[in-house]
Amino acid sequence: MKFSKLPYTRPDMEEFQGEFSHIFEQLKSDSLIKLMENLDKADQLRSRFYTKESLASIHYTQDSSNKSFCAEKEFFDKSTPQMEEWETQLASLLLKSDQRKALEERLGPQFFRLAEMKIQSFSSEIVPQVQEENRLSSEYVKLMASASIEFQGEKRNLSQLTPFEESRDRNIRKEALEARFSFFQENGEDLDRIYHELVKVRHHMAQKLGYDNFIPLGYKRMMRSDYGPAEVATFRASVYKHLVPLADKLYQRQWKRLGLEKGMYWDKPFRFPSGNAKPKGDKDWMVAQASRMYQELSPETHAFFTFMKKAELLDLEARKNKAGGGYCTALPDYKMPFIFSNFNGTSRDVGVLTHEAGHAFQVYSSFDLKPMDYLWPTYEACEVHSMSMDFFTWPWMDLFFEADAEKYRYAHLSDALQFIPYGVTVDEFQHLVYQNPLASPADRHRLWKQTEKKYNPWIDYGGIDYLEKGGFWQRQSHIYQNPFYYIDYTLAQSCALQYWHWINQNREQAWQSYLKLCSQGGKDSFVGLITQAGLKTPFQHDLLGDIIVDCENWLNSIDDSQF
């Protein structure tokens, strides 16, 4: 079946309620067989609901101006908390079951860790707040998708400005950045209002559940069972110690390459005097190169990518009213991943075909896992799959970039290292925001500015007003839509860099570890999965210090002046 032919009907929530009520009655049985049968029925209901929810969400991001798509998104913004309420009831009944020990032997301890966190992070009391949170998040997506910015004689969305931000002409780079943030300036009041209301409603739901503020609730919602704010703070301190100096050194090296005494923010995306590495063909050509890459990488990836193409599970072109960015989601009833992006002719397009494909390959490898909770792991583990695939595919970058392949690899590894200080900036900022929920929008802009300077001392916005006042964070959708998600990228990158090192030592061994990690889905916690894969956890003392030695040595071995 192809994506374009998938049927969609709005789920009947009364029918779902009746079916769940019957399951809840049956779960009071002391028969292990009956418990497992009814857990399977609940899984089928959940799969049906989330398949429809994913379809509606995909359609909405494909065209947020479509009234029908908007109506379905609004329906799920209101209905998903009802499903969460039934899932919480299900978790509660299983945790209290006399057969819990036998169930844990069948399902594994991770299922019950997740069940406990569901109960600790949700109750019927907060359904109105969750609905409001969903509404505000959708409003942010719609606002970002509405961008129509006049630049060089054409109306462009935010994604379509990116190639100009990588122009060889320094003036064009600056003008493109100014054009981007003119949109944020014009919509600043709405952006501040949406986030202010999101912070308020999240703080309210946290207090209703008995927490002092949203931070512990945010960690529970991210299903983090084996680390908390203290471990993350230790990781951020390690980043400050090891990676901030290295990132700054790499930027100074970049300014020297570009012949600049001092680089400005608009110089950051432009890495080399000869121009950044760009794919040598259009979207269809890149997909064809990716097909060859995944065919040669392994039998498993060949079957996976062939399926993705045949089933129309790649939406890659930038279009008017299409949501920005990229993502991977899943349609569990059809055992289909789905990749969404906005190609713009930059190296990021190739990154989609490795990064988002890494997510898609993992879930493709996990569709047969039961219960449904194991389809995906927790978010930071998910990002290990995607960021590691970026490195496993390095040998095939010649297909996309031809003579510029080594230039791409140099930029990719540099970006991986320089990204981590930005990633922890986003995380520390969010901790400060939710520690101070009554702060004003202006206070939040000041908090961002001071945190940004701490981890990114090289930044100079050169007088662009909105950025000088601390507005950069508003382009980061995760801050609005997925609080506390962003640190996951940095934790995962520290694992992916270990795979990069492992690939250089024993590629086949590293690949077999990766295949096993993908096939495990969410059957264990983040630390559990990483340890089983043969990797060290990011919270290990001075792990980053050990990782960056090899990375810096490799970068120093490349004569970047040739680029």
BELGI-V951992 format. One line per field, one symbol per residue. ss: DSSP state (h for helix, s for strand, l for the rest). psi: psi as a letter, one per 40 degrees, with the letter a starting at -180 (. if undefined). Layout:
BEGIN
ss->???
psi->???
END
This chain:
BEGIN
ss->llhhhlllllllhhhhhhhhhhhhhhlllllhhhhhhhhhhhhhhhhhhhhhhhhhhhhhhhllllhhhhhhhhhhhhhhhhhhhhhhhhhhhhhhlllhhhhhhhhlhhhhhhhhhhhhhllhhhhhhhhhhhhhhhhhhhhhhlllsssllsssllhhhhhhhllllhhhhhhhhhhhhhhhhhlhhhhhhhhhhhhhhhhhhhhhlllllhhhhhhhhlllllllhhhhhhhhhhhhhhhhhhhhhhhhhhhhhhllllllhhhlllllllllllllllhhhhhhhhhhhhhhhlhhhhhhhhhhhhlllsssslllllllllssssshhhlsssssssslllhhhhhhhhhhhhhhhhhhhhlllllhhhllllhhhhhhhhhhhhhhlhhhhhhhhhhhhhhhhhhhhhhhhhhhhhhhhhhhhhhhhhhlllllhhhhhhhhhhhhhhhlllllllllhhhhlllhhhhlhhhhhlllllhhhhhhhhhhhhhhhhhhhhhhhhhhhhhhhhhllllllhhhhhhhllllllllllhhhhhhhhhhhhhhhllhhhl
psi->iideehihihihddddddddddddddeeiehdddddddddddddddddddddddddddddddgeehdddddddddddddddddddddddddddddeieeddddddddidddddddddddeeiiddeddddddddddddddddddeehghhhfeihiaddeddddeeidhdddddddddddedddddedddddddddddddddddddddeeidaedddddddefheeiadddddddddddddddddddddddddddddefhdhiideedehdideiihiieaadddddddddddddddiddddddddddddeffhheihihehiiaiihaigddefhihhhagieeiedddddedcdddddddddeedeiiideediaiddddddddddddddedeeddddebeedddddddddddddddddddddddddddddedgeeiiddddddddddddddegeehhefehddddefeddeegdddddghedddddddddddddddddddddgddddddddddddeebfeiidddddddeeiiieeihfdddddeddddddddehgede.
END
